[in-house]
Structure formats: structure tokens, C-alpha cells
Amino acid sequence: MIKARCTINDLDQLPDGATKNRLQQYIRIGGEIQDLALGEAYPVWAIARWDDGGIRIYIHSVRDHWWPTPYPAEFFDFVETSLPNDWALSFATVEDDIVVRCISFPEWAHDEHFYERLVDGDRQTIEIYERRRLEVDLA
């Protein structure tokens, strides 16, 4: 299972430059992100390319949510990079280039709207996600 350790929880901790400018367009929180604990290693439930060209990792950092939250990969160091055997990846076409869209378990990787349904509380999607989390916890 992929694990990522939080090294930054405040956009202002990034050096000025293109990455910081790109992220400021998508992250509207000023100051420290309270739900991210510096030094904490989180299991990663998906890795996705966003429209800004950046990579987001989906982790459980908000205790009251049944869904993971996406954060910029730049906020983390990867401490475990093994993929579960049954994970899949999907591709997208962006400006005539083929790019990786998502890496996760197949139900998420091959369904562009999986995350939205999960956040919206779709019962079937939640059941799939909870089953996948349980599989990892039992492994």
C-alpha cells in the first residue's frame, strides 16, 4: 500500500514559483491545513492528475468524513510506494497527449465520477469504498 508522509501543511511553506502559483488557484485555505498532521504517514487511496496538471493524492485526514480528501503531492514524501496487486490505472487525453488520469482500485480508476458519487453519499459507491478499505486493513 502506498503511504505518504506529510511534510507541508501550509501553502505558504512552498517556495515561490510555478508550483505555488498553480496550487494557489485551487487551494482556497489560508494558513495551516488543520486536518494534515506534519510527520504523519497516511495510506493513499488514489492518485489522480488534476486539470491544473498537478498530482493529488487522496488520503483520510478528516475524521468525520467517509471519503478521502485530495491534497497536492507536493505536500508529501512517499515512504511506501508499493501498489496493491489489484490496483489499476486509467488514462486521459489532454491537449493531444495521453496522460495517467488515476491510479487506484479498479472501481475508482476506471470510473471518472467515482469520487464525486462517494462524496455525494451514494450508498453503492460507499459500500465499494468501505470494502476496499477493509481489504487493506485485513491484509
PAGULUM-483964 format. One record per residue (C-alpha): residue number from 1; residue in three letters; x, y, z. Coordinates in Angstrom, 3 decimals. Layout:
resi: NUM | resn: ALA | x: X | y: Y | z: Z .
...
! end
This chain:
resi: 1 | resn: MET | x: 0.000 | y: 0.000 | z: 0.000 .
resi: 2 | resn: ILE | x: 1.277 | y: 3.435 | z: -0.880 .
resi: 3 | resn: LYS | x: 1.950 | y: 5.649 | z: 2.138 .
resi: 4 | resn: ALA | x: 2.772 | y: 9.333 | z: 2.131 .
resi: 5 | resn: ARG | x: 4.221 | y: 11.367 | z: 4.995 .
resi: 6 | resn: CYS | x: 3.029 | y: 14.955 | z: 5.327 .
resi: 7 | resn: THR | x: 5.938 | y: 17.404 | z: 5.075 .
resi: 8 | resn: ILE | x: 3.950 | y: 20.575 | z: 4.354 .
resi: 9 | resn: ASN | x: 0.522 | y: 21.599 | z: 5.603 .
resi: 10 | resn: ASP | x: 0.561 | y: 25.245 | z: 4.592 .
resi: 11 | resn: LEU | x: 0.745 | y: 26.524 | z: 1.030 .
resi: 12 | resn: ASP | x: 2.976 | y: 29.360 | z: 2.242 .
resi: 13 | resn: GLN | x: 5.636 | y: 26.764 | z: 3.139 .
resi: 14 | resn: LEU | x: 6.221 | y: 26.086 | z: -0.558 .
resi: 15 | resn: PRO | x: 8.940 | y: 28.161 | z: -2.224 .
resi: 16 | resn: ASP | x: 7.668 | y: 30.830 | z: -4.594 .
resi: 17 | resn: GLY | x: 7.436 | y: 29.678 | z: -8.174 .
resi: 18 | resn: ALA | x: 5.264 | y: 27.940 | z: -10.718 .
resi: 19 | resn: THR | x: 4.112 | y: 25.138 | z: -8.380 .
resi: 20 | resn: LYS | x: 2.994 | y: 27.534 | z: -5.669 .
resi: 21 | resn: ASN | x: 1.240 | y: 29.770 | z: -8.207 .
resi: 22 | resn: ARG | x: -0.571 | y: 26.770 | z: -9.733 .
resi: 23 | resn: LEU | x: -1.721 | y: 25.485 | z: -6.342 .
resi: 24 | resn: GLN | x: -2.901 | y: 28.899 | z: -5.142 .
resi: 25 | resn: GLN | x: -5.513 | y: 28.795 | z: -7.894 .
resi: 26 | resn: TYR | x: -7.034 | y: 25.605 | z: -6.429 .
resi: 27 | resn: ILE | x: -6.399 | y: 25.814 | z: -2.688 .
resi: 28 | resn: ARG | x: -8.511 | y: 28.451 | z: -1.031 .
resi: 29 | resn: ILE | x: -7.410 | y: 27.767 | z: 2.550 .
resi: 30 | resn: GLY | x: -5.086 | y: 30.361 | z: 4.018 .
resi: 31 | resn: GLY | x: -2.535 | y: 29.224 | z: 6.563 .
resi: 32 | resn: GLU | x: -2.076 | y: 25.794 | z: 8.053 .
resi: 33 | resn: ILE | x: -4.404 | y: 22.991 | z: 6.975 .
resi: 34 | resn: GLN | x: -5.532 | y: 21.708 | z: 10.362 .
resi: 35 | resn: ASP | x: -6.546 | y: 18.283 | z: 9.039 .
resi: 36 | resn: LEU | x: -2.994 | y: 17.468 | z: 7.904 .
resi: 37 | resn: ALA | x: -0.559 | y: 16.444 | z: 10.633 .
resi: 38 | resn: LEU | x: 3.085 | y: 17.144 | z: 9.857 .
resi: 39 | resn: GLY | x: 5.118 | y: 13.938 | z: 10.023 .
resi: 40 | resn: GLU | x: 2.049 | y: 11.700 | z: 9.834 .
resi: 41 | resn: ALA | x: 2.180 | y: 8.865 | z: 7.279 .
resi: 42 | resn: TYR | x: -1.154 | y: 8.299 | z: 5.554 .
resi: 43 | resn: PRO | x: -2.319 | y: 5.394 | z: 3.376 .
resi: 44 | resn: VAL | x: -3.023 | y: 6.680 | z: -0.145 .
resi: 45 | resn: TRP | x: -6.376 | y: 5.601 | z: -1.635 .
resi: 46 | resn: ALA | x: -5.917 | y: 7.128 | z: -5.067 .
resi: 47 | resn: ILE | x: -3.507 | y: 9.224 | z: -7.089 .
resi: 48 | resn: ALA | x: -5.011 | y: 11.467 | z: -9.741 .
resi: 49 | resn: ARG | x: -3.951 | y: 14.092 | z: -12.228 .
resi: 50 | resn: TRP | x: -5.988 | y: 17.264 | z: -11.908 .
resi: 51 | resn: ASP | x: -6.895 | y: 19.791 | z: -14.583 .
resi: 52 | resn: ASP | x: -4.082 | y: 22.075 | z: -13.401 .
resi: 53 | resn: GLY | x: -1.606 | y: 19.372 | z: -14.431 .
resi: 54 | resn: GLY | x: -0.692 | y: 18.605 | z: -10.826 .
resi: 55 | resn: ILE | x: -0.980 | y: 15.323 | z: -8.978 .
resi: 56 | resn: ARG | x: -3.290 | y: 14.909 | z: -5.996 .
resi: 57 | resn: ILE | x: -3.207 | y: 12.072 | z: -3.519 .
resi: 58 | resn: TYR | x: -6.380 | y: 11.042 | z: -1.712 .
resi: 59 | resn: ILE | x: -5.937 | y: 10.329 | z: 1.994 .
resi: 60 | resn: HIS | x: -8.146 | y: 10.133 | z: 5.075 .
resi: 61 | resn: SER | x: -7.257 | y: 13.205 | z: 7.084 .
resi: 62 | resn: VAL | x: -10.720 | y: 14.397 | z: 8.158 .
resi: 63 | resn: ARG | x: -12.060 | y: 12.020 | z: 10.817 .
resi: 64 | resn: ASP | x: -15.740 | y: 12.843 | z: 10.264 .
resi: 65 | resn: HIS | x: -15.681 | y: 12.048 | z: 6.533 .
resi: 66 | resn: TRP | x: -16.272 | y: 8.639 | z: 4.984 .
resi: 67 | resn: TRP | x: -14.354 | y: 9.814 | z: 1.913 .
resi: 68 | resn: PRO | x: -10.677 | y: 10.679 | z: 1.496 .
resi: 69 | resn: THR | x: -9.540 | y: 14.228 | z: 0.801 .
resi: 70 | resn: PRO | x: -7.312 | y: 15.181 | z: -2.153 .
resi: 71 | resn: TYR | x: -4.082 | y: 17.029 | z: -1.407 .
resi: 72 | resn: PRO | x: -1.224 | y: 18.128 | z: -3.664 .
resi: 73 | resn: ALA | x: 1.517 | y: 15.519 | z: -3.906 .
resi: 74 | resn: GLU | x: 3.979 | y: 18.339 | z: -3.187 .
resi: 75 | resn: PHE | x: 2.831 | y: 18.276 | z: 0.457 .
resi: 76 | resn: PHE | x: 4.188 | y: 14.753 | z: 0.980 .
resi: 77 | resn: ASP | x: 7.164 | y: 12.430 | z: 0.795 .
resi: 78 | resn: PHE | x: 6.317 | y: 8.902 | z: -0.267 .
resi: 79 | resn: VAL | x: 7.534 | y: 6.432 | z: 2.349 .
resi: 80 | resn: GLU | x: 5.993 | y: 3.317 | z: 0.775 .
resi: 81 | resn: THR | x: 5.479 | y: 3.053 | z: -2.961 .
resi: 82 | resn: SER | x: 4.170 | y: -0.483 | z: -3.451 .
resi: 83 | resn: LEU | x: 0.877 | y: -0.727 | z: -5.272 .
resi: 84 | resn: PRO | x: -1.689 | y: -3.289 | z: -4.164 .
resi: 85 | resn: ASN | x: -1.783 | y: -6.140 | z: -6.712 .
resi: 86 | resn: ASP | x: -5.302 | y: -5.404 | z: -7.884 .
resi: 87 | resn: TRP | x: -4.937 | y: -1.659 | z: -8.441 .
resi: 88 | resn: ALA | x: -5.394 | y: -0.237 | z: -11.905 .
resi: 89 | resn: LEU | x: -4.583 | y: 2.906 | z: -13.804 .
resi: 90 | resn: SER | x: -6.577 | y: 4.876 | z: -16.278 .
resi: 91 | resn: PHE | x: -5.558 | y: 7.323 | z: -18.961 .
resi: 92 | resn: ALA | x: -6.924 | y: 10.540 | z: -20.411 .
resi: 93 | resn: THR | x: -6.162 | y: 12.665 | z: -23.436 .
resi: 94 | resn: VAL | x: -5.011 | y: 16.173 | z: -22.589 .
resi: 95 | resn: GLU | x: -4.126 | y: 18.529 | z: -25.424 .
resi: 96 | resn: ASP | x: -3.439 | y: 15.583 | z: -27.757 .
resi: 97 | resn: ASP | x: -1.209 | y: 13.859 | z: -25.188 .
resi: 98 | resn: ILE | x: -2.025 | y: 10.658 | z: -23.326 .
resi: 99 | resn: VAL | x: -1.584 | y: 11.098 | z: -19.557 .
resi: 100 | resn: VAL | x: -2.264 | y: 8.967 | z: -16.499 .
resi: 101 | resn: ARG | x: -5.619 | y: 10.083 | z: -15.089 .
resi: 102 | resn: CYS | x: -5.925 | y: 7.932 | z: -11.963 .
resi: 103 | resn: ILE | x: -4.238 | y: 5.110 | z: -10.049 .
resi: 104 | resn: SER | x: -6.437 | y: 3.295 | z: -7.543 .
resi: 105 | resn: PHE | x: -8.521 | y: 0.166 | z: -7.126 .
resi: 106 | resn: PRO | x: -10.334 | y: -0.647 | z: -10.397 .
resi: 107 | resn: GLU | x: -13.762 | y: 0.691 | z: -9.440 .
resi: 108 | resn: TRP | x: -12.248 | y: 4.139 | z: -8.884 .
resi: 109 | resn: ALA | x: -9.541 | y: 4.097 | z: -11.537 .
resi: 110 | resn: HIS | x: -11.958 | y: 3.242 | z: -14.352 .
resi: 111 | resn: ASP | x: -14.843 | y: 5.486 | z: -13.284 .
resi: 112 | resn: GLU | x: -14.314 | y: 9.235 | z: -13.699 .
resi: 113 | resn: HIS | x: -17.211 | y: 10.002 | z: -11.348 .
resi: 114 | resn: PHE | x: -16.459 | y: 7.530 | z: -8.531 .
resi: 115 | resn: TYR | x: -15.095 | y: 10.179 | z: -6.175 .
resi: 116 | resn: GLU | x: -17.976 | y: 12.578 | z: -6.758 .
resi: 117 | resn: ARG | x: -20.521 | y: 9.839 | z: -6.003 .
resi: 118 | resn: LEU | x: -18.547 | y: 8.874 | z: -2.895 .
resi: 119 | resn: VAL | x: -18.590 | y: 12.436 | z: -1.551 .
resi: 120 | resn: ASP | x: -22.269 | y: 12.817 | z: -2.502 .
resi: 121 | resn: GLY | x: -23.099 | y: 9.789 | z: -0.339 .
resi: 122 | resn: ASP | x: -24.096 | y: 7.262 | z: -2.998 .
resi: 123 | resn: ARG | x: -24.696 | y: 4.101 | z: -0.959 .
resi: 124 | resn: GLN | x: -23.324 | y: 1.634 | z: -3.544 .
resi: 125 | resn: THR | x: -20.148 | y: 3.698 | z: -4.024 .
resi: 126 | resn: ILE | x: -19.638 | y: 3.995 | z: -0.264 .
resi: 127 | resn: GLU | x: -20.024 | y: 0.224 | z: 0.088 .
resi: 128 | resn: ILE | x: -17.379 | y: -0.388 | z: -2.583 .
resi: 129 | resn: TYR | x: -15.011 | y: 2.065 | z: -0.940 .
resi: 130 | resn: GLU | x: -15.545 | y: 0.664 | z: 2.562 .
resi: 131 | resn: ARG | x: -14.974 | y: -2.886 | z: 1.265 .
resi: 132 | resn: ARG | x: -11.719 | y: -1.798 | z: -0.372 .
resi: 133 | resn: ARG | x: -10.554 | y: -0.090 | z: 2.836 .
resi: 134 | resn: LEU | x: -11.385 | y: -3.207 | z: 4.852 .
resi: 135 | resn: GLU | x: -9.402 | y: -5.377 | z: 2.434 .
resi: 136 | resn: VAL | x: -6.330 | y: -3.218 | z: 3.079 .
resi: 137 | resn: ASP | x: -6.877 | y: -3.201 | z: 6.852 .
resi: 138 | resn: LEU | x: -7.103 | y: -7.007 | z: 6.866 .
resi: 139 | resn: ALA | x: -4.051 | y: -7.537 | z: 4.649 .
! end
